[in-house]
Amino acid sequence: MVGVVGASGAGKSTLLHILGTLDRPSDGKIYFEGVDLFSLTGKQLASFRNKRIGFIFQFHHLLPEFSALENVMLPAFIAGADKTDTENKAKELLDEVGLKDRLKHKPGELSGGEQQRVALARALINGPDLVLADEPTGNLDSKTSNSMHELLNRINEERNQTFVIVTHNSNLAKRMERVVHLIDGRVYQED
């Protein structure tokens, strides 16, 4: 788990967007397993992003017309996964994040913490190599935020899941194996 901290405007979200191939760098290259990601076509890059990277955003970005289960299943459907397998996996993930009794609830019927756990399950559905999280506890109260911290740490340990997490939350940052600071767009390793 890598935490990225820094003042507002330091470039934390921009860094995540570039690492996630949502934005292109103005200079330099990003390699993944020896491949220059931005040499890929738009379709290839979208497929890479869908299958290899999971995203958790501060504002969840859940589709309001779909249930928790359907929101989790969407990335797998985009990847062309089997419907039955996807539904079973999504149910397992929602159970793992503590939402087995909320499968049919739409985002408007879920608390902020529940919505963020749906977003976490959605990020994991395709078995990504990397999960990028932009302020995953930014809109949560302290109790719910602490619960989310524990969940992220548990998933990191149990699944050996790699996370890069942008946060202003010092308690979350303290739980990271590594913390880097962004200052004026430059990365500094914490000692």
C-alpha positions as CSV (number, residue, x, y, z in Angstrom):
1,M,0.0,0.0,0.0
2,V,1.4,3.3,-1.1
3,G,0.0,6.6,0.3
4,V,0.3,9.8,-1.6
5,V,-0.1,12.9,0.5
6,G,0.3,16.6,-0.2
7,A,-1.3,20.0,-0.1
8,S,-4.3,20.8,-2.3
9,G,-3.1,21.5,-5.8
10,A,0.2,19.6,-5.4
11,G,-0.9,17.2,-8.2
12,K,-2.1,14.1,-6.3
13,S,-5.2,13.5,-8.3
14,T,-3.3,14.3,-11.5
15,L,-0.7,11.7,-10.6
16,L,-3.5,9.1,-10.1
17,H,-5.2,10.0,-13.3
18,I,-1.9,9.6,-15.2
19,L,-1.1,6.3,-13.5
20,G,-4.6,5.1,-14.3
21,T,-4.2,6.2,-17.9
22,L,-7.2,8.5,-17.6
23,D,-4.9,11.5,-18.5
24,R,-1.8,11.6,-20.6
25,P,1.4,12.9,-19.2
26,S,2.7,16.2,-20.8
27,D,6.2,14.7,-20.8
28,G,7.7,11.3,-20.2
29,K,6.4,7.7,-20.5
30,I,4.6,5.2,-18.4
31,Y,5.6,1.6,-18.8
32,F,3.7,-1.5,-17.5
33,E,5.4,-4.8,-18.0
34,G,7.7,-3.3,-20.6
35,V,4.9,-1.7,-22.6
36,D,4.7,2.1,-23.1
37,L,1.0,2.5,-22.2
38,F,0.5,5.6,-24.2
39,S,1.7,3.9,-27.4
40,L,-1.5,1.8,-27.3
41,T,-4.5,2.7,-29.3
42,G,-7.5,4.2,-27.4
43,K,-9.3,0.9,-27.6
44,Q,-6.3,-1.1,-26.3
45,L,-5.7,1.4,-23.5
46,A,-9.4,1.2,-22.5
47,S,-9.2,-2.6,-22.4
48,F,-5.9,-2.4,-20.3
49,R,-7.6,0.0,-17.9
50,N,-10.7,-2.1,-17.5
51,K,-8.9,-5.3,-16.9
52,R,-5.7,-4.3,-15.0
53,I,-6.6,-1.2,-12.9
54,G,-9.4,-0.7,-10.4
55,F,-10.6,2.8,-9.4
56,I,-12.1,4.2,-6.3
57,F,-13.1,7.8,-6.4
58,Q,-14.0,10.1,-3.5
59,F,-17.5,10.6,-4.9
60,H,-18.1,6.9,-5.7
61,H,-19.3,7.5,-9.3
62,L,-22.0,4.8,-8.9
63,L,-24.8,4.8,-11.5
64,P,-27.9,5.8,-9.7
65,E,-30.3,3.7,-11.8
66,F,-28.5,0.5,-11.0
67,S,-28.4,-1.6,-7.8
68,A,-25.3,-2.2,-5.8
69,L,-24.9,-5.6,-7.5
70,E,-25.4,-4.2,-11.0
71,N,-22.9,-1.4,-10.3
72,V,-20.2,-3.9,-9.2
73,M,-20.9,-6.1,-12.2
74,L,-20.5,-3.4,-14.9
75,P,-16.7,-3.5,-15.3
76,A,-16.8,-7.3,-15.8
77,F,-19.6,-7.0,-18.4
78,I,-17.5,-4.4,-20.2
79,A,-14.6,-6.9,-20.2
80,G,-16.9,-9.5,-21.7
81,A,-17.2,-11.8,-18.7
82,D,-19.9,-14.4,-18.3
83,K,-23.1,-13.1,-16.7
84,T,-23.5,-16.0,-14.2
85,D,-19.8,-16.0,-13.1
86,T,-19.9,-12.2,-12.8
87,E,-23.0,-12.2,-10.7
88,N,-21.6,-14.8,-8.4
89,K,-18.3,-13.0,-8.1
90,A,-20.0,-9.6,-7.4
91,K,-22.1,-11.2,-4.7
92,E,-19.0,-12.6,-3.1
93,L,-17.3,-9.2,-3.2
94,L,-20.3,-7.4,-1.7
95,D,-20.4,-10.0,1.0
96,E,-16.7,-9.5,1.6
97,V,-17.2,-5.8,2.1
98,G,-20.1,-6.3,4.4
99,L,-23.0,-5.6,2.0
100,K,-24.6,-9.1,1.4
101,D,-27.9,-7.7,2.5
102,R,-27.8,-4.6,0.3
103,L,-27.4,-6.2,-3.1
104,K,-30.6,-4.8,-4.6
105,H,-30.3,-1.3,-3.1
106,K,-29.6,1.6,-5.4
107,P,-27.0,4.1,-4.4
108,G,-29.6,6.6,-3.2
109,E,-30.7,4.0,-0.7
110,L,-27.2,3.5,0.7
111,S,-25.1,5.5,3.2
112,G,-21.9,7.2,2.1
113,G,-19.8,4.4,3.6
114,E,-22.0,1.7,1.9
115,Q,-21.6,3.5,-1.4
116,Q,-17.8,3.6,-1.0
117,R,-17.8,-0.2,-0.2
118,V,-19.8,-0.8,-3.4
119,A,-17.1,1.3,-5.2
120,L,-14.4,-0.9,-3.6
121,A,-16.1,-4.1,-4.7
122,R,-16.5,-2.7,-8.2
123,A,-12.8,-1.8,-8.3
124,L,-12.0,-5.5,-7.5
125,I,-14.4,-7.3,-9.8
126,N,-11.9,-7.8,-12.6
127,G,-9.0,-8.9,-10.3
128,P,-6.9,-5.8,-11.1
129,D,-3.1,-5.6,-10.6
130,L,-3.5,-2.2,-9.1
131,V,-6.3,-0.3,-7.4
132,L,-6.1,3.5,-7.4
133,A,-8.0,5.3,-4.8
134,D,-8.5,9.1,-4.7
135,E,-9.5,10.2,-1.2
136,P,-11.6,7.1,-0.5
137,T,-12.5,8.3,2.9
138,G,-12.8,12.0,2.1
139,N,-16.6,12.3,2.4
140,L,-17.0,9.9,5.4
141,D,-17.4,10.5,9.1
142,S,-14.5,9.4,11.3
143,K,-16.1,6.1,12.4
144,T,-17.0,5.1,8.8
145,S,-13.6,6.4,7.6
146,N,-11.9,4.1,10.2
147,S,-14.0,1.2,9.1
148,M,-13.0,1.8,5.5
149,H,-9.3,2.0,6.5
150,E,-9.6,-1.4,8.1
151,L,-11.3,-2.8,5.1
152,L,-8.6,-1.6,2.7
153,N,-5.9,-2.9,4.9
154,R,-7.6,-6.3,5.2
155,I,-8.1,-6.6,1.5
156,N,-4.4,-5.6,0.9
157,E,-3.3,-8.3,3.3
158,E,-5.7,-11.1,2.4
159,R,-5.7,-10.6,-1.4
160,N,-2.2,-9.2,-1.7
161,Q,-3.9,-6.4,-3.5
162,T,-1.7,-3.4,-4.5
163,F,-3.2,0.0,-3.7
164,V,-2.1,3.6,-4.4
165,I,-4.2,5.8,-2.2
166,V,-4.3,9.6,-2.3
167,T,-5.3,10.9,1.1
168,H,-5.4,14.0,3.3
169,N,-6.2,11.6,6.2
170,S,-3.1,11.3,8.4
171,N,-4.5,8.2,10.2
172,L,-4.9,6.4,6.8
173,A,-1.5,7.5,5.7
174,K,0.1,6.1,8.9
175,R,-1.3,2.7,8.0
176,M,0.5,2.6,4.6
177,E,3.6,0.6,4.0
178,R,5.1,3.5,2.1
179,V,4.1,7.2,1.9
180,V,5.3,9.6,-0.7
181,H,4.7,13.4,-0.5
182,L,3.9,15.5,-3.5
183,I,5.2,19.0,-3.2
184,D,4.8,21.3,-6.2
185,G,4.4,18.4,-8.5
186,R,7.5,16.5,-7.3
187,V,7.5,13.2,-5.4
188,Y,9.4,13.0,-2.1
189,Q,9.8,9.7,-0.2
190,E,9.0,9.8,3.5
191,D,11.8,8.4,5.7
